[in-house]
Each structure stands twice: as C-alpha cells, then as structure tokens.
C-alpha cells in the first residue's frame, strides 16, 4: 500500500541494498536510483540509476529516501 501511495508522487528516489548483475550492467549496493514503476503482479520494481539504465529489482531491495 505504501508503494502505491508513493507512486502518486512525481519522483520517488531510493537506495539499492543489494548488488545486481544483469546484461544491462551492474547496479551496485548503495547506488541511488529513481523508482519508475511498481509491478502489482510480482515483487519487482523498475528502477533507473543515475546514468538512466533500467533495472528490475526486488521491492525489498530498495530503501526509499
């Protein structure tokens, strides 16, 4: 519920608490991200890093700021 309320805002920012290695590159633990979308079917969240790369991460691995 909290995530849905926050998505009503224009910009939601957070920090990643786990390192992710993907074909798109590596998203390191502690990186600042911008929350783009929250999936209601899964526990995944679409985030973009400071360079604009898109990653899908677990919702529990994003600490909101």
N, CA, C and O of each residue as an XYZ file, in Angstrom:
260
protein
N       0.835     -1.184      0.000
C       0.000      0.000      0.000
C       0.884      1.255      0.000
O       0.610      2.211     -0.725
N       1.922      1.245      0.798
C       2.820      2.387      0.881
C       3.452      2.682     -0.478
O       3.589      3.845     -0.858
N       3.837      1.642     -1.210
C       4.455      1.842     -2.524
C       3.475      2.492     -3.490
O       3.861      3.389     -4.241
N       2.243      2.071     -3.489
C       1.237      2.649     -4.393
C       0.994      4.117     -4.069
O       0.816      4.930     -4.977
N       0.985      4.464     -2.787
C       0.790      5.858     -2.401
C       1.964      6.708     -2.863
O       1.780      7.837     -3.318
N       3.166      6.166     -2.746
C       4.352      6.911     -3.154
C       4.418      7.097     -4.664
O       4.961      8.094     -5.139
N       3.880      6.160     -5.417
C       3.936      6.263     -6.874
C       3.043      7.394     -7.384
O       3.142      7.775     -8.550
N       2.187      7.927     -6.543
C       1.387      9.083     -6.910
C       2.242     10.341     -6.995
O       1.856     11.316     -7.641
N       3.390     10.319     -6.350
C       4.310     11.453     -6.424
C       5.008     11.456     -7.773
O       5.004     10.450     -8.483
N       5.610     12.591     -8.128
C       6.284     12.684     -9.419
C       7.600     11.924     -9.439
O       7.889     11.211    -10.400
N       8.407     12.070     -8.383
C       9.707     11.409     -8.337
C       9.865     10.697     -7.001
O       9.731     11.302     -5.938
N      10.154      9.391     -7.076
C      10.413      8.608     -5.879
C      11.846      8.112     -5.988
O      12.207      7.463     -6.970
N      12.663      8.414     -4.985
C      14.063      8.025     -5.013
C      14.349      7.046     -3.897
O      13.631      6.974     -2.900
N      15.427      6.290     -4.092
C      15.825      5.326     -3.077
C      17.247      4.873     -3.275
O      17.944      5.335     -4.178
N      17.672      3.964     -2.421
C      18.993      3.358     -2.493
C      18.825      1.852     -2.594
O      17.907      1.283     -2.003
N      19.709      1.207     -3.341
C      19.665     -0.236     -3.511
C      20.467     -0.887     -2.389
O      21.565     -0.434     -2.067
N      19.925     -1.946     -1.793
C      20.590     -2.604     -0.672
C      21.281     -3.893     -1.079
O      21.793     -4.615     -0.224
N      21.303     -4.197     -2.384
C      21.917     -5.428     -2.886
C      22.497     -5.145     -4.260
O      21.937     -4.348     -5.012
N      23.614     -5.787     -4.604
C      24.220     -5.626     -5.923
C      23.512     -6.539     -6.923
O      23.263     -7.709     -6.635
N      23.191     -5.997     -8.099
C      22.543     -6.753     -9.181
C      23.438     -6.761    -10.407
O      23.890     -5.707    -10.854
N      23.699     -7.953    -10.959
C      24.455     -8.101    -12.190
C      23.476     -8.520    -13.281
O      22.832     -9.563    -13.167
N      23.357     -7.715    -14.341
C      22.447     -8.027    -15.436
C      23.168     -7.811    -16.763
O      24.316     -7.367    -16.787
N      22.504     -8.119    -17.847
C      23.054     -7.874    -19.182
C      23.152     -6.375    -19.455
O      23.921     -5.948    -20.316
N      22.386     -5.590    -18.737
C      22.392     -4.139    -18.894
C      23.524     -3.486    -18.104
O      23.747     -2.281    -18.226
N      24.228     -4.258    -17.308
C      25.312     -3.733    -16.488
C      25.121     -4.132    -15.045
O      24.300     -4.993    -14.729
N      25.880     -3.505    -14.173
C      25.824     -3.826    -12.753
C      25.257     -2.642    -11.978
O      25.663     -1.495    -12.169
N      24.325     -2.947    -11.113
C      23.763     -1.959    -10.204
C      24.311     -2.302     -8.826
O      23.952     -3.324     -8.240
N      25.175     -1.447     -8.318
C      25.892     -1.742     -7.085
C      25.094     -1.372     -5.848
O      24.270     -0.458     -5.857
N      25.369     -2.118     -4.778
C      24.760     -1.852     -3.477
C      25.074     -0.419     -3.075
O      26.217      0.022     -3.191
N      24.064      0.314     -2.602
C      24.243      1.697     -2.180
C      24.022      2.711     -3.288
O      24.081      3.915     -3.043
N      23.767      2.240     -4.513
C      23.531      3.155     -5.633
C      22.218      3.903     -5.448
O      21.240      3.352     -4.942
N      22.210      5.146     -5.858
C      20.984      5.938     -5.824
C      20.178      5.611     -7.068
O      20.717      5.584     -8.174
N      18.885      5.363     -6.890
C      18.011      5.018     -8.003
C      16.738      5.836     -7.939
O      16.390      6.410     -6.907
N      16.060      5.870     -9.062
C      14.759      6.519     -9.179
C      13.745      5.424     -9.498
O      13.934      4.668    -10.450
N      12.687      5.332     -8.721
C      11.673      4.297     -8.922
C      10.787      4.715    -10.091
O      10.149      5.767    -10.060
N      10.761      3.879    -11.112
C       9.993      4.161    -12.326
C       8.598      3.519    -12.287
O       7.607      4.140    -12.671
N       8.541      2.262    -11.814
C       7.276      1.524    -11.854
C       7.305      0.437    -10.788
O       8.367     -0.077    -10.436
N       6.129      0.096    -10.282
C       5.981     -0.977     -9.305
C       5.008     -1.979     -9.882
O       3.874     -1.630    -10.212
N       5.442     -3.229    -10.007
C       4.584     -4.267    -10.554
C       3.636     -4.772     -9.479
O       4.058     -5.086     -8.366
N       2.366     -4.849     -9.812
C       1.383     -5.330     -8.840
C       1.298     -6.860     -8.842
O       0.823     -7.449     -7.871
N       1.746     -7.501     -9.908
C       1.681     -8.962    -10.002
C       2.872     -9.643     -9.339
O       2.741    -10.736     -8.789
N       4.030     -8.997     -9.393
C       5.230     -9.588     -8.804
C       5.802     -8.641     -7.755
O       5.274     -7.550     -7.541
N       6.844     -9.048     -7.126
C       7.513     -8.210     -6.127
C       8.650     -7.427     -6.757
O       9.581     -7.027     -6.057
N       8.596     -7.200     -8.069
C       9.658     -6.494     -8.776
C       9.320     -5.012     -8.922
O       8.156     -4.619     -9.000
N      10.373     -4.211     -8.956
C      10.249     -2.774     -9.121
C      11.199     -2.343    -10.223
O      12.355     -2.768    -10.252
N      10.720     -1.504    -11.126
C      11.568     -0.985    -12.199
C      12.210      0.302    -11.702
O      11.520      1.245    -11.314
N      13.554      0.329    -11.718
C      14.295      1.498    -11.266
C      15.282      1.908    -12.347
O      15.649      1.107    -13.207
N      15.705      3.162    -12.291
C      16.773      3.625    -13.179
C      17.875      4.212    -12.318
O      17.616      4.853    -11.300
N      19.118      3.982    -12.747
C      20.237      4.519    -11.984
C      20.545      5.934    -12.443
O      19.806      6.509    -13.241
N      21.639      6.495    -11.937
C      21.974      7.891    -12.234
C      22.309      8.124    -13.697
O      22.214      9.252    -14.181
N      22.704      7.061    -14.415
C      23.019      7.205    -15.841
C      21.823      6.918    -16.730
O      21.907      7.071    -17.949
N      20.698      6.501    -16.131
C      19.483      6.263    -16.896
C      19.249      4.819    -17.290
O      18.260      4.518    -17.958
N      20.140      3.911    -16.889
C      19.942      2.494    -17.204
C      18.785      1.934    -16.384
O      18.608      2.297    -15.221
N      18.004      1.055    -16.991
C      16.817      0.472    -16.364
C      17.164     -0.892    -15.781
O      17.833     -1.702    -16.424
N      16.704     -1.137    -14.563
C      16.879     -2.422    -13.898
C      15.567     -2.824    -13.249
O      14.794     -1.972    -12.810
N      15.315     -4.137    -13.191
C      14.196     -4.675    -12.434
C      14.779     -5.322    -11.199
O      15.581     -6.251    -11.305
N      14.387     -4.844    -10.022
C      14.923     -5.354     -8.758
C      13.774     -5.733     -7.842
O      12.633     -5.326     -8.062
N      14.078     -6.514     -6.812
C      13.062     -6.861     -5.824
C      12.707     -5.623     -5.013
O      13.569     -4.816     -4.663
N      11.457     -5.498     -4.732
C      10.954     -4.337     -3.983
C      11.630     -4.229     -2.617
O      11.883     -3.123     -2.140
N      11.918     -5.346     -1.997
C      12.533     -5.319     -0.669
C      13.981     -4.860     -0.705
O      14.551     -4.541      0.339
N      14.594     -4.819     -1.897
C      15.981     -4.402     -2.035
C      16.122     -2.913     -2.328
O      17.225     -2.442     -2.607
N      15.028     -2.168     -2.269
C      15.071     -0.727     -2.486
C      14.642     -0.042     -1.182
O      13.538     -0.259     -0.682
N      15.528      0.774     -0.657
C      15.227      1.550      0.551
C      14.855      2.951      0.110
O      15.686      3.670     -0.444
N      13.625      3.340      0.349
C      13.140      4.651     -0.096
C      13.745      5.775      0.722
O      13.988      5.637      1.921
N      13.985      6.896      0.044
C      14.564      8.067      0.697
C      13.494      9.128      0.858
O      13.767     10.204      1.389
